[in-house]
Amino acid sequence: MTTTDKKIYFASDFHLGAPSYDSSIQREKKIVEWLNAIQHDAAEVFLVGDIFDFWFEYKQAIPKGFVRLQGKIAELTDKGIPVHVFTGNHDMWIFDYLPKELGVKVYREPIEREFFGKRFFIGHGDGLGPGDRGYKFIKKVFANRFCQWCFARLHPNFGIWLANKFSKTSRAKTGKSDEKFLGEEGEWLIQYCKQKLETEHYDYFVFGHRHLPLEIDLPKNSKYFNLGEWINYRSYLEVSAESVSLKTWD
């Protein structure tokens, strides 16, 4: 049971590695600065997907960089603060390196948790709700073990270059569409939350993926939070016994 003087923290979509090396380093330092600040009262930390803009674990190699964040996460878990990592659509190829080396727990599907007597439904958010059939198909391909085996046959220099090129192309195609609220009928995650509420009650839904910090009231006294991202917003969710609120790290 979570003690009332502690807090639960959620953040997502750091996209480390994008859009450039220099900007990624500065963002990583900000993330570590945030983790330093919250560690004194953090009961648990949830990193809800797309921590990396690309991640693939070869048997004997991982992508270069991100050592500041990895070291900080290891420090938190060594101190007994649980850190939970969700795979996102950019880093679904996280396997056993982070659990073994950093002591985190990895999730590939949404989970349910209770904090301070309130029920939370937590997930990255990709592939949920109606629509987006093209991505849902691609996700199945990427999650296929044979496809992962085939990609692992590529030399890391080529495989990581190819994946980063694909990610940049996708980002250029998307443009700034993620920065616009599409209305409740156009937001697939809001539709997904409403469907879930028809069969089971949750006080809070917490997702990433959308890149836009959102706080939306739902039926049955429920609420949907989207965590936003750290390239533009540096937003995170703070949960205490008294409140649940989106904040920005300055």
C-alpha positions in Angstrom: 0.0 0.0 0.0 1.3 3.5 -0.9 2.0 5.7 2.1 0.1 9.0 1.9 3.3 11.2 2.1 4.6 9.6 -1.1 3.7 10.3 -4.7 3.4 8.4 -8.0 4.9 9.9 -11.1 4.2 9.3 -14.8 6.0 10.5 -17.9 6.3 9.3 -21.5 7.5 10.1 -25.0 11.0 11.3 -24.3 12.0 10.2 -27.8 15.7 10.3 -26.9 17.8 10.3 -30.1 15.5 12.6 -32.0 15.4 15.0 -33.7 19.2 15.6 -33.3 22.0 14.4 -31.1 22.5 17.8 -29.4 18.8 18.4 -28.7 18.5 14.8 -27.4 21.4 15.3 -25.0 19.9 18.5 -23.6 16.5 16.8 -23.2 18.1 13.8 -21.5 19.8 16.1 -18.9 16.4 17.7 -18.2 14.8 14.3 -17.6 17.6 13.3 -15.2 17.2 16.7 -13.5 13.4 15.9 -13.1 14.1 12.4 -11.7 16.6 13.9 -9.3 14.0 16.3 -8.0 11.2 13.8 -7.5 13.2 10.9 -6.0 12.8 12.2 -2.4 9.0 11.6 -2.4 8.5 9.1 -5.3 6.9 5.8 -4.3 7.0 4.6 -7.9 7.9 6.0 -11.3 6.1 5.0 -14.6 7.8 5.7 -17.9 4.9 5.1 -20.3 6.5 4.3 -23.6 8.7 5.8 -26.4 11.5 6.6 -24.0 13.7 6.2 -27.0 13.0 7.3 -30.6 14.4 3.9 -31.6 15.6 0.9 -29.6 16.6 -2.6 -30.6 18.5 -5.0 -28.5 20.9 -7.3 -30.5 22.2 -10.2 -28.6 25.5 -8.5 -27.9 24.8 -4.8 -28.7 22.4 -2.0 -27.9 22.1 1.5 -29.4 24.8 4.0 -28.3 23.9 6.8 -25.9 21.3 7.5 -23.2 23.8 6.6 -20.5 22.7 9.5 -18.2 19.1 8.3 -18.1 20.1 4.6 -17.7 22.4 5.4 -14.8 19.8 7.5 -13.1 17.1 4.7 -13.5 19.6 2.2 -12.0 20.2 4.5 -9.1 16.5 4.8 -8.4 15.9 1.1 -8.4 19.0 0.5 -6.3 17.4 2.8 -3.7 14.2 0.7 -3.8 12.1 3.0 -5.9 10.2 0.8 -8.5 10.5 2.0 -12.0 8.0 0.7 -14.6 8.8 0.9 -18.3 6.2 0.5 -21.0 7.2 -0.3 -24.6 5.9 2.2 -27.1 5.6 2.1 -30.9 9.2 3.5 -31.2 10.8 1.2 -28.6 8.8 -2.0 -28.7 12.0 -4.0 -29.2 13.0 -3.6 -25.6 13.8 -7.1 -24.4 15.8 -8.2 -21.3 18.6 -5.6 -21.1 16.7 -2.9 -19.2 15.2 -5.3 -16.6 18.6 -7.1 -16.0 20.8 -4.0 -16.0 18.5 -1.3 -14.6 16.1 -3.3 -12.5 13.0 -2.0 -14.1 9.8 -3.9 -14.9 8.7 -3.9 -18.5 5.1 -4.0 -19.8 3.9 -4.6 -23.3 0.2 -4.2 -22.7 -1.8 -1.8 -20.5 -2.1 -2.6 -16.8 -4.5 -1.8 -13.9 -3.2 -0.4 -10.6 -4.8 1.2 -7.5 -3.3 4.2 -5.8 -4.8 6.0 -2.8 -8.0 4.0 -3.2 -8.4 5.0 -6.9 -8.3 2.7 -9.9 -5.9 3.5 -12.7 -5.7 2.1 -16.3 -2.2 2.7 -17.6 -0.7 2.1 -21.1 1.3 3.7 -23.9 -1.9 3.9 -26.0 -0.7 2.9 -29.5 -3.1 0.7 -31.4 -6.0 1.2 -29.0 -9.4 2.4 -30.0 -11.1 2.4 -33.4 -9.3 3.2 -36.6 -5.6 3.3 -37.4 -5.7 -0.1 -39.1 -2.5 0.5 -41.0 -0.5 1.0 -37.8 -2.2 -1.9 -36.1 -1.0 -4.2 -38.9 2.5 -2.8 -38.8 2.6 -3.3 -35.0 1.7 -7.0 -35.5 4.6 -7.3 -38.0 7.1 -5.6 -35.7 5.9 -7.8 -32.7 6.3 -11.0 -34.7 9.2 -13.0 -33.4 10.3 -14.2 -36.8 10.4 -10.6 -38.1 12.4 -9.6 -35.0 14.8 -12.5 -35.7 15.2 -11.3 -39.3 16.0 -7.7 -38.3 18.6 -9.0 -35.8 20.4 -10.6 -38.7 21.2 -7.0 -40.0 24.5 -5.5 -38.8 23.8 -3.0 -36.0 25.3 -0.2 -38.0 22.9 -0.7 -40.8 19.9 -1.8 -38.8 20.0 1.2 -36.4 20.6 3.6 -39.4 17.7 2.1 -41.3 15.3 2.4 -38.3 16.3 6.0 -37.5 15.8 6.9 -41.1 12.3 5.3 -41.0 11.5 7.2 -37.8 12.6 10.6 -39.2 10.5 9.9 -42.4 7.5 9.1 -40.3 8.0 12.2 -38.1 8.2 14.4 -41.2 5.1 12.9 -42.6 3.1 13.5 -39.4 4.3 17.1 -39.1 2.5 19.0 -36.3 -0.7 17.0 -36.5 0.0 15.6 -33.0 -0.2 19.1 -31.6 -3.9 19.6 -32.4 -6.8 18.3 -30.3 -9.1 16.5 -32.6 -12.3 16.7 -30.5 -13.6 13.8 -28.4 -15.1 12.1 -31.4 -11.8 12.3 -33.2 -9.5 11.2 -30.4 -9.3 7.4 -30.5 -8.0 7.0 -27.0 -11.0 8.9 -25.6 -13.3 6.6 -27.5 -11.3 3.6 -26.1 -11.7 4.9 -22.6 -15.5 5.4 -23.0 -15.8 1.8 -24.3 -13.9 0.5 -21.3 -16.1 2.4 -19.0 -19.2 0.6 -20.4 -18.0 -2.7 -18.8 -15.7 -1.6 -15.9 -15.1 1.5 -13.9 -11.7 3.2 -13.6 -11.1 6.5 -11.9 -8.3 7.5 -14.2 -6.9 6.5 -17.6 -3.3 7.4 -18.2 -1.7 7.2 -21.6 1.2 8.5 -23.7 1.6 8.3 -27.4 -0.6 11.2 -28.3 2.1 13.9 -27.7 -0.4 16.4 -26.5 -0.9 16.9 -22.7 -4.6 16.4 -22.2 -7.0 16.2 -19.2 -10.5 15.2 -20.3 -13.5 14.5 -18.1 -15.2 11.2 -19.0 -18.6 9.6 -18.0 -19.1 8.1 -14.6 -16.7 10.5 -12.8 -13.7 9.2 -14.7 -10.9 11.2 -16.2 -8.5 10.7 -19.1 -4.9 12.0 -18.9 -2.5 12.1 -21.8 1.1 12.7 -20.6 2.2 14.7 -23.6 5.9 14.5 -24.5 9.3 16.0 -23.7 10.4 17.5 -27.0 8.0 20.5 -26.6 6.2 20.2 -23.3 8.2 18.4 -20.7 4.9 17.4 -19.1 4.3 14.7 -16.5 1.6 13.5 -14.1 1.9 13.7 -10.4 -0.4 11.5 -8.2 -0.8 12.1 -4.5 -3.3 11.3 -1.9 -4.8 14.7 -2.4 -4.7 15.3 -6.1 -3.9 14.0 -9.6 -2.5 16.8 -11.8 -0.5 17.4 -15.0 2.6 19.5 -14.5 5.4 20.9 -16.5 9.1 20.6 -15.6 10.8 23.9 -16.0 
